[in-house]
Amino acid sequence: MTIEEALPYLKEHQQEITDRIYRGKYTPSPVRRVEIPKPDGGVQLGIPTVIDHYTSTGNNPTVSANL
C-alpha cells in the first residue's frame, strides 16, 4: 500500500484500528528487510508498513490532523 492509498484506508478504518490498539489486539505486519550498502559494510534495516508507521506515530497531532 502506498502513502497515497493509505489515507483513504485510514479514514475508513481509523476507529477499528484504534479499538484493536486499546484492546491489545493490534499486531503489526512483518517489516520489509532492506540492505543499504555502506562503505564499511551493509546495514540491514526493517521498513514498517504505512499503516504500522501511522499507528506508531498516531499520537502525533500533525499526523492525526490530516485524517
PyMOL Python script that loads the backbone (N, CA, C, O; Angstrom):
from pymol import cmd

cmd.read_pdbstr("""\
ATOM      1  N   MET A   1       0.850  -1.165   0.000  1.00  0.00           N
ATOM      2  CA  MET A   1       0.000   0.000   0.000  1.00  0.00           C
ATOM      3  C   MET A   1       0.904   1.239   0.000  1.00  0.00           C
ATOM      4  O   MET A   1       1.851   1.340   0.779  1.00  0.00           O
ATOM      5  N   THR A   2       0.588   2.155  -0.878  1.00  0.00           N
ATOM      6  CA  THR A   2       1.359   3.398  -0.948  1.00  0.00           C
ATOM      7  C   THR A   2       0.816   4.403   0.061  1.00  0.00           C
ATOM      8  O   THR A   2      -0.258   4.212   0.631  1.00  0.00           O
ATOM      9  N   ILE A   3       1.565   5.462   0.271  1.00  0.00           N
ATOM     10  CA  ILE A   3       1.117   6.514   1.184  1.00  0.00           C
ATOM     11  C   ILE A   3      -0.180   7.135   0.679  1.00  0.00           C
ATOM     12  O   ILE A   3      -1.076   7.447   1.463  1.00  0.00           O
ATOM     13  N   GLU A   4      -0.272   7.312  -0.645  1.00  0.00           N
ATOM     14  CA  GLU A   4      -1.488   7.905  -1.225  1.00  0.00           C
ATOM     15  C   GLU A   4      -2.703   7.006  -1.001  1.00  0.00           C
ATOM     16  O   GLU A   4      -3.811   7.504  -0.802  1.00  0.00           O
ATOM     17  N   GLU A   5      -2.508   5.703  -1.031  1.00  0.00           N
ATOM     18  CA  GLU A   5      -3.613   4.761  -0.812  1.00  0.00           C
ATOM     19  C   GLU A   5      -3.967   4.644   0.675  1.00  0.00           C
ATOM     20  O   GLU A   5      -5.089   4.279   1.026  1.00  0.00           O
ATOM     21  N   ALA A   6      -3.000   4.959   1.545  1.00  0.00           N
ATOM     22  CA  ALA A   6      -3.196   4.761   2.980  1.00  0.00           C
ATOM     23  C   ALA A   6      -4.185   5.757   3.580  1.00  0.00           C
ATOM     24  O   ALA A   6      -4.953   5.388   4.468  1.00  0.00           O
ATOM     25  N   LEU A   7      -4.187   6.982   3.129  1.00  0.00           N
ATOM     26  CA  LEU A   7      -5.048   7.990   3.744  1.00  0.00           C
ATOM     27  C   LEU A   7      -6.532   7.616   3.680  1.00  0.00           C
ATOM     28  O   LEU A   7      -7.203   7.653   4.711  1.00  0.00           O
ATOM     29  N   PRO A   8      -7.071   7.255   2.503  1.00  0.00           N
ATOM     30  CA  PRO A   8      -8.483   6.834   2.481  1.00  0.00           C
ATOM     31  C   PRO A   8      -8.732   5.587   3.340  1.00  0.00           C
ATOM     32  O   PRO A   8      -9.767   5.471   3.997  1.00  0.00           O
ATOM     33  N   TYR A   9      -7.770   4.659   3.325  1.00  0.00           N
ATOM     34  CA  TYR A   9      -7.915   3.448   4.138  1.00  0.00           C
ATOM     35  C   TYR A   9      -7.967   3.803   5.620  1.00  0.00           C
ATOM     36  O   TYR A   9      -8.810   3.291   6.357  1.00  0.00           O
ATOM     37  N   LEU A  10      -7.064   4.680   6.053  1.00  0.00           N
ATOM     38  CA  LEU A  10      -7.035   5.076   7.458  1.00  0.00           C
ATOM     39  C   LEU A  10      -8.293   5.822   7.858  1.00  0.00           C
ATOM     40  O   LEU A  10      -8.802   5.632   8.963  1.00  0.00           O
ATOM     41  N   LYS A  11      -8.802   6.670   6.972  1.00  0.00           N
ATOM     42  CA  LYS A  11     -10.042   7.382   7.283  1.00  0.00           C
ATOM     43  C   LYS A  11     -11.186   6.401   7.495  1.00  0.00           C
ATOM     44  O   LYS A  11     -12.015   6.579   8.387  1.00  0.00           O
ATOM     45  N   GLU A  12     -11.220   5.370   6.668  1.00  0.00           N
ATOM     46  CA  GLU A  12     -12.314   4.395   6.749  1.00  0.00           C
ATOM     47  C   GLU A  12     -12.163   3.447   7.937  1.00  0.00           C
ATOM     48  O   GLU A  12     -13.166   3.041   8.525  1.00  0.00           O
ATOM     49  N   HIS A  13     -10.933   3.088   8.301  1.00  0.00           N
ATOM     50  CA  HIS A  13     -10.695   2.070   9.328  1.00  0.00           C
ATOM     51  C   HIS A  13     -10.086   2.615  10.623  1.00  0.00           C
ATOM     52  O   HIS A  13      -9.649   1.834  11.469  1.00  0.00           O
ATOM     53  N   GLN A  14     -10.049   3.927  10.791  1.00  0.00           N
ATOM     54  CA  GLN A  14      -9.387   4.518  11.951  1.00  0.00           C
ATOM     55  C   GLN A  14      -9.971   4.006  13.269  1.00  0.00           C
ATOM     56  O   GLN A  14      -9.217   3.644  14.172  1.00  0.00           O
ATOM     57  N   GLN A  15     -11.286   3.969  13.393  1.00  0.00           N
ATOM     58  CA  GLN A  15     -11.906   3.523  14.646  1.00  0.00           C
ATOM     59  C   GLN A  15     -11.585   2.068  14.932  1.00  0.00           C
ATOM     60  O   GLN A  15     -11.291   1.708  16.072  1.00  0.00           O
ATOM     61  N   GLU A  16     -11.638   1.227  13.905  1.00  0.00           N
ATOM     62  CA  GLU A  16     -11.335  -0.191  14.082  1.00  0.00           C
ATOM     63  C   GLU A  16      -9.886  -0.395  14.534  1.00  0.00           C
ATOM     64  O   GLU A  16      -9.620  -1.182  15.443  1.00  0.00           O
ATOM     65  N   ILE A  17      -8.963   0.310  13.901  1.00  0.00           N
ATOM     66  CA  ILE A  17      -7.546   0.197  14.272  1.00  0.00           C
ATOM     67  C   ILE A  17      -7.338   0.688  15.697  1.00  0.00           C
ATOM     68  O   ILE A  17      -6.637   0.047  16.480  1.00  0.00           O
ATOM     69  N   THR A  18      -7.942   1.821  16.037  1.00  0.00           N
ATOM     70  CA  THR A  18      -7.818   2.376  17.385  1.00  0.00           C
ATOM     71  C   THR A  18      -8.371   1.413  18.426  1.00  0.00           C
ATOM     72  O   THR A  18      -7.756   1.210  19.473  1.00  0.00           O
ATOM     73  N   ASP A  19      -9.522   0.820  18.147  1.00  0.00           N
ATOM     74  CA  ASP A  19     -10.113  -0.138  19.077  1.00  0.00           C
ATOM     75  C   ASP A  19      -9.199  -1.337  19.297  1.00  0.00           C
ATOM     76  O   ASP A  19      -9.026  -1.791  20.428  1.00  0.00           O
ATOM     77  N   ARG A  20      -8.615  -1.849  18.217  1.00  0.00           N
ATOM     78  CA  ARG A  20      -7.716  -3.001  18.344  1.00  0.00           C
ATOM     79  C   ARG A  20      -6.484  -2.642  19.170  1.00  0.00           C
ATOM     80  O   ARG A  20      -6.003  -3.465  19.949  1.00  0.00           O
ATOM     81  N   ILE A  21      -5.970  -1.426  19.009  1.00  0.00           N
ATOM     82  CA  ILE A  21      -4.810  -0.997  19.793  1.00  0.00           C
ATOM     83  C   ILE A  21      -5.179  -0.945  21.275  1.00  0.00           C
ATOM     84  O   ILE A  21      -4.452  -1.482  22.112  1.00  0.00           O
ATOM     85  N   TYR A  22      -6.304  -0.303  21.606  1.00  0.00           N
ATOM     86  CA  TYR A  22      -6.711  -0.174  23.003  1.00  0.00           C
ATOM     87  C   TYR A  22      -7.015  -1.520  23.653  1.00  0.00           C
ATOM     88  O   TYR A  22      -6.781  -1.695  24.848  1.00  0.00           O
ATOM     89  N   ARG A  23      -7.534  -2.471  22.878  1.00  0.00           N
ATOM     90  CA  ARG A  23      -7.834  -3.805  23.429  1.00  0.00           C
ATOM     91  C   ARG A  23      -6.600  -4.688  23.501  1.00  0.00           C
ATOM     92  O   ARG A  23      -6.650  -5.784  24.059  1.00  0.00           O
ATOM     93  N   GLY A  24      -5.480  -4.209  22.932  1.00  0.00           N
ATOM     94  CA  GLY A  24      -4.258  -5.014  22.922  1.00  0.00           C
ATOM     95  C   GLY A  24      -4.286  -6.107  21.870  1.00  0.00           C
ATOM     96  O   GLY A  24      -3.542  -7.082  21.973  1.00  0.00           O
ATOM     97  N   LYS A  25      -5.135  -5.960  20.858  1.00  0.00           N
ATOM     98  CA  LYS A  25      -5.289  -6.973  19.817  1.00  0.00           C
ATOM     99  C   LYS A  25      -4.605  -6.597  18.506  1.00  0.00           C
ATOM    100  O   LYS A  25      -4.649  -7.362  17.542  1.00  0.00           O
ATOM    101  N   TYR A  26      -3.974  -5.424  18.464  1.00  0.00           N
ATOM    102  CA  TYR A  26      -3.316  -4.998  17.222  1.00  0.00           C
ATOM    103  C   TYR A  26      -1.962  -5.684  17.109  1.00  0.00           C
ATOM    104  O   TYR A  26      -1.154  -5.633  18.036  1.00  0.00           O
ATOM    105  N   THR A  27      -1.720  -6.317  15.984  1.00  0.00           N
ATOM    106  CA  THR A  27      -0.409  -6.906  15.719  1.00  0.00           C
ATOM    107  C   THR A  27       0.133  -6.311  14.427  1.00  0.00           C
ATOM    108  O   THR A  27      -0.517  -6.394  13.385  1.00  0.00           O
ATOM    109  N   PRO A  28       1.311  -5.717  14.487  1.00  0.00           N
ATOM    110  CA  PRO A  28       1.890  -5.116  13.289  1.00  0.00           C
ATOM    111  C   PRO A  28       2.240  -6.174  12.248  1.00  0.00           C
ATOM    112  O   PRO A  28       2.486  -7.334  12.579  1.00  0.00           O
ATOM    113  N   SER A  29       2.256  -5.761  11.010  1.00  0.00           N
ATOM    114  CA  SER A  29       2.656  -6.639   9.916  1.00  0.00           C
ATOM    115  C   SER A  29       4.172  -6.845   9.960  1.00  0.00           C
ATOM    116  O   SER A  29       4.892  -6.034  10.542  1.00  0.00           O
ATOM    117  N   PRO A  30       4.655  -7.924   9.349  1.00  0.00           N
ATOM    118  CA  PRO A  30       6.106  -8.116   9.283  1.00  0.00           C
ATOM    119  C   PRO A  30       6.758  -6.942   8.537  1.00  0.00           C
ATOM    120  O   PRO A  30       6.199  -6.418   7.574  1.00  0.00           O
ATOM    121  N   VAL A  31       7.923  -6.548   8.992  1.00  0.00           N
ATOM    122  CA  VAL A  31       8.643  -5.458   8.329  1.00  0.00           C
ATOM    123  C   VAL A  31       9.384  -5.988   7.115  1.00  0.00           C
ATOM    124  O   VAL A  31       9.718  -7.171   7.044  1.00  0.00           O
ATOM    125  N   ARG A  32       9.635  -5.107   6.167  1.00  0.00           N
ATOM    126  CA  ARG A  32      10.408  -5.472   4.977  1.00  0.00           C
ATOM    127  C   ARG A  32      11.874  -5.202   5.276  1.00  0.00           C
ATOM    128  O   ARG A  32      12.241  -4.104   5.694  1.00  0.00           O
ATOM    129  N   ARG A  33      12.695  -6.195   5.062  1.00  0.00           N
ATOM    130  CA  ARG A  33      14.130  -6.029   5.302  1.00  0.00           C
ATOM    131  C   ARG A  33      14.781  -5.443   4.064  1.00  0.00           C
ATOM    132  O   ARG A  33      14.532  -5.881   2.941  1.00  0.00           O
ATOM    133  N   VAL A  34      15.614  -4.452   4.291  1.00  0.00           N
ATOM    134  CA  VAL A  34      16.310  -3.780   3.196  1.00  0.00           C
ATOM    135  C   VAL A  34      17.774  -3.653   3.576  1.00  0.00           C
ATOM    136  O   VAL A  34      18.101  -3.265   4.698  1.00  0.00           O
ATOM    137  N   GLU A  35      18.641  -3.976   2.650  1.00  0.00           N
ATOM    138  CA  GLU A  35      20.073  -3.839   2.862  1.00  0.00           C
ATOM    139  C   GLU A  35      20.536  -2.577   2.153  1.00  0.00           C
ATOM    140  O   GLU A  35      20.351  -2.436   0.944  1.00  0.00           O
ATOM    141  N   ILE A  36      21.135  -1.660   2.901  1.00  0.00           N
ATOM    142  CA  ILE A  36      21.644  -0.425   2.311  1.00  0.00           C
ATOM    143  C   ILE A  36      23.163  -0.484   2.351  1.00  0.00           C
ATOM    144  O   ILE A  36      23.757  -0.504   3.428  1.00  0.00           O
ATOM    145  N   PRO A  37      23.796  -0.513   1.176  1.00  0.00           N
ATOM    146  CA  PRO A  37      25.257  -0.625   1.159  1.00  0.00           C
ATOM    147  C   PRO A  37      25.928   0.598   1.783  1.00  0.00           C
ATOM    148  O   PRO A  37      25.561   1.742   1.514  1.00  0.00           O
ATOM    149  N   LYS A  38      26.903   0.321   2.607  1.00  0.00           N
ATOM    150  CA  LYS A  38      27.702   1.362   3.247  1.00  0.00           C
ATOM    151  C   LYS A  38      29.170   1.078   2.916  1.00  0.00           C
ATOM    152  O   LYS A  38      29.524  -0.066   2.633  1.00  0.00           O
ATOM    153  N   PRO A  39      30.011   2.084   2.947  1.00  0.00           N
ATOM    154  CA  PRO A  39      31.427   1.857   2.646  1.00  0.00           C
ATOM    155  C   PRO A  39      32.079   0.815   3.566  1.00  0.00           C
ATOM    156  O   PRO A  39      32.978   0.088   3.143  1.00  0.00           O
ATOM    157  N   ASP A  40      31.629   0.746   4.814  1.00  0.00           N
ATOM    158  CA  ASP A  40      32.224  -0.206   5.766  1.00  0.00           C
ATOM    159  C   ASP A  40      31.415  -1.497   5.887  1.00  0.00           C
ATOM    160  O   ASP A  40      31.643  -2.273   6.815  1.00  0.00           O
ATOM    161  N   GLY A  41      30.489  -1.743   4.985  1.00  0.00           N
ATOM    162  CA  GLY A  41      29.670  -2.957   5.021  1.00  0.00           C
ATOM    163  C   GLY A  41      28.190  -2.611   5.014  1.00  0.00           C
ATOM    164  O   GLY A  41      27.801  -1.473   5.278  1.00  0.00           O
ATOM    165  N   GLY A  42      27.375  -3.608   4.708  1.00  0.00           N
ATOM    166  CA  GLY A  42      25.933  -3.389   4.613  1.00  0.00           C
ATOM    167  C   GLY A  42      25.275  -3.259   5.968  1.00  0.00           C
ATOM    168  O   GLY A  42      25.753  -3.806   6.962  1.00  0.00           O
ATOM    169  N   VAL A  43      24.187  -2.538   6.000  1.00  0.00           N
ATOM    170  CA  VAL A  43      23.385  -2.379   7.208  1.00  0.00           C
ATOM    171  C   VAL A  43      21.970  -2.822   6.871  1.00  0.00           C
ATOM    172  O   VAL A  43      21.363  -2.334   5.917  1.00  0.00           O
ATOM    173  N   GLN A  44      21.456  -3.746   7.659  1.00  0.00           N
ATOM    174  CA  GLN A  44      20.105  -4.246   7.409  1.00  0.00           C
ATOM    175  C   GLN A  44      19.099  -3.409   8.172  1.00  0.00           C
ATOM    176  O   GLN A  44      19.263  -3.163   9.367  1.00  0.00           O
ATOM    177  N   LEU A  45      18.058  -2.973   7.484  1.00  0.00           N
ATOM    178  CA  LEU A  45      17.013  -2.151   8.080  1.00  0.00           C
ATOM    179  C   LEU A  45      15.677  -2.862   7.986  1.00  0.00           C
ATOM    180  O   LEU A  45      15.471  -3.703   7.112  1.00  0.00           O
ATOM    181  N   GLY A  46      14.776  -2.523   8.885  1.00  0.00           N
ATOM    182  CA  GLY A  46      13.414  -3.006   8.815  1.00  0.00           C
ATOM    183  C   GLY A  46      12.493  -1.837   8.493  1.00  0.00           C
ATOM    184  O   GLY A  46      12.470  -0.846   9.221  1.00  0.00           O
ATOM    185  N   ILE A  47      11.735  -1.948   7.406  1.00  0.00           N
ATOM    186  CA  ILE A  47      10.835  -0.867   6.992  1.00  0.00           C
ATOM    187  C   ILE A  47       9.404  -1.307   7.289  1.00  0.00           C
ATOM    188  O   ILE A  47       8.926  -2.288   6.718  1.00  0.00           O
ATOM    189  N   PRO A  48       8.709  -0.579   8.190  1.00  0.00           N
ATOM    190  CA  PRO A  48       7.341  -0.969   8.523  1.00  0.00           C
ATOM    191  C   PRO A  48       6.365  -0.584   7.411  1.00  0.00           C
ATOM    192  O   PRO A  48       6.676   0.237   6.548  1.00  0.00           O
ATOM    193  N   THR A  49       5.176  -1.197   7.450  1.00  0.00           N
ATOM    194  CA  THR A  49       4.134  -0.806   6.500  1.00  0.00           C
ATOM    195  C   THR A  49       3.659   0.605   6.842  1.00  0.00           C
ATOM    196  O   THR A  49       3.909   1.102   7.941  1.00  0.00           O
ATOM    197  N   VAL A  50       2.983   1.237   5.907  1.00  0.00           N
ATOM    198  CA  VAL A  50       2.469   2.589   6.125  1.00  0.00           C
ATOM    199  C   VAL A  50       1.512   2.598   7.314  1.00  0.00           C
ATOM    200  O   VAL A  50       1.569   3.508   8.142  1.00  0.00           O
ATOM    201  N   ILE A  51       0.646   1.611   7.408  1.00  0.00           N
ATOM    202  CA  ILE A  51      -0.333   1.546   8.498  1.00  0.00           C
ATOM    203  C   ILE A  51       0.373   1.378   9.838  1.00  0.00           C
ATOM    204  O   ILE A  51       0.013   2.043  10.810  1.00  0.00           O
ATOM    205  N   ASP A  52       1.370   0.504   9.907  1.00  0.00           N
ATOM    206  CA  ASP A  52       2.094   0.306  11.161  1.00  0.00           C
ATOM    207  C   ASP A  52       2.861   1.569  11.557  1.00  0.00           C
ATOM    208  O   ASP A  52       2.944   1.899  12.740  1.00  0.00           O
ATOM    209  N   HIS A  53       3.413   2.263  10.587  1.00  0.00           N
ATOM    210  CA  HIS A  53       4.111   3.512  10.891  1.00  0.00           C
ATOM    211  C   HIS A  53       3.115   4.529  11.449  1.00  0.00           C
ATOM    212  O   HIS A  53       3.420   5.236  12.409  1.00  0.00           O
ATOM    213  N   TYR A  54       1.946   4.602  10.858  1.00  0.00           N
ATOM    214  CA  TYR A  54       0.921   5.531  11.359  1.00  0.00           C
ATOM    215  C   TYR A  54       0.539   5.197  12.796  1.00  0.00           C
ATOM    216  O   TYR A  54       0.433   6.091  13.635  1.00  0.00           O
ATOM    217  N   THR A  55       0.330   3.906  13.084  1.00  0.00           N
ATOM    218  CA  THR A  55      -0.093   3.543  14.436  1.00  0.00           C
ATOM    219  C   THR A  55       0.988   3.869  15.451  1.00  0.00           C
ATOM    220  O   THR A  55       0.681   4.178  16.602  1.00  0.00           O
ATOM    221  N   SER A  56       2.254   3.806  15.042  1.00  0.00           N
ATOM    222  CA  SER A  56       3.314   4.122  15.999  1.00  0.00           C
ATOM    223  C   SER A  56       3.474   5.631  16.186  1.00  0.00           C
ATOM    224  O   SER A  56       4.067   6.069  17.171  1.00  0.00           O
ATOM    225  N   THR A  57       2.950   6.433  15.248  1.00  0.00           N
ATOM    226  CA  THR A  57       3.032   7.889  15.369  1.00  0.00           C
ATOM    227  C   THR A  57       1.644   8.503  15.506  1.00  0.00           C
ATOM    228  O   THR A  57       1.485   9.713  15.349  1.00  0.00           O
ATOM    229  N   GLY A  58       0.652   7.693  15.794  1.00  0.00           N
ATOM    230  CA  GLY A  58      -0.738   8.143  15.833  1.00  0.00           C
ATOM    231  C   GLY A  58      -1.032   9.217  16.855  1.00  0.00           C
ATOM    232  O   GLY A  58      -2.012   9.948  16.709  1.00  0.00           O
ATOM    233  N   ASN A  59      -0.215   9.333  17.884  1.00  0.00           N
ATOM    234  CA  ASN A  59      -0.436  10.378  18.873  1.00  0.00           C
ATOM    235  C   ASN A  59       0.147  11.712  18.437  1.00  0.00           C
ATOM    236  O   ASN A  59       0.012  12.715  19.138  1.00  0.00           O
ATOM    237  N   ASN A  60       0.784  11.721  17.299  1.00  0.00           N
ATOM    238  CA  ASN A  60       1.375  12.946  16.769  1.00  0.00           C
ATOM    239  C   ASN A  60       0.247  13.815  16.207  1.00  0.00           C
ATOM    240  O   ASN A  60      -0.442  13.384  15.282  1.00  0.00           O
ATOM    241  N   PRO A  61       0.039  15.011  16.732  1.00  0.00           N
ATOM    242  CA  PRO A  61      -1.073  15.865  16.270  1.00  0.00           C
ATOM    243  C   PRO A  61      -0.992  16.192  14.784  1.00  0.00           C
ATOM    244  O   PRO A  61      -2.028  16.365  14.141  1.00  0.00           O
ATOM    245  N   THR A  62       0.211  16.282  14.225  1.00  0.00           N
ATOM    246  CA  THR A  62       0.346  16.585  12.805  1.00  0.00           C
ATOM    247  C   THR A  62      -0.222  15.450  11.958  1.00  0.00           C
ATOM    248  O   THR A  62      -0.929  15.693  10.980  1.00  0.00           O
ATOM    249  N   VAL A  63       0.084  14.221  12.331  1.00  0.00           N
ATOM    250  CA  VAL A  63      -0.421  13.056  11.596  1.00  0.00           C
ATOM    251  C   VAL A  63      -1.923  12.953  11.774  1.00  0.00           C
ATOM    252  O   VAL A  63      -2.651  12.812  10.791  1.00  0.00           O
ATOM    253  N   SER A  64      -2.403  13.022  13.011  1.00  0.00           N
ATOM    254  CA  SER A  64      -3.826  12.873  13.296  1.00  0.00           C
ATOM    255  C   SER A  64      -4.668  13.967  12.667  1.00  0.00           C
ATOM    256  O   SER A  64      -5.813  13.721  12.287  1.00  0.00           O
ATOM    257  N   ALA A  65      -4.124  15.170  12.552  1.00  0.00           N
ATOM    258  CA  ALA A  65      -4.877  16.290  11.975  1.00  0.00           C
ATOM    259  C   ALA A  65      -5.177  16.078  10.504  1.00  0.00           C
ATOM    260  O   ALA A  65      -6.128  16.657   9.978  1.00  0.00           O
ATOM    261  N   ASN A  66      -4.380  15.254   9.827  1.00  0.00           N
ATOM    262  CA  ASN A  66      -4.586  15.019   8.399  1.00  0.00           C
ATOM    263  C   ASN A  66      -5.690  14.009   8.140  1.00  0.00           C
ATOM    264  O   ASN A  66      -6.081  13.816   6.989  1.00  0.00           O
ATOM    265  N   LEU A  67      -6.198  13.365   9.168  1.00  0.00           N
ATOM    266  CA  LEU A  67      -7.286  12.416   8.972  1.00  0.00           C
ATOM    267  C   LEU A  67      -8.574  13.089   9.134  1.00  0.00           C
ATOM    268  O   LEU A  67      -9.622  12.456   9.007  1.00  0.00           O
TER     269      LEU A  67
END
""", "prot")
cmd.dss("prot")
cmd.show_as("cartoon", "prot")
cmd.util.cbc("prot")
cmd.orient("prot")
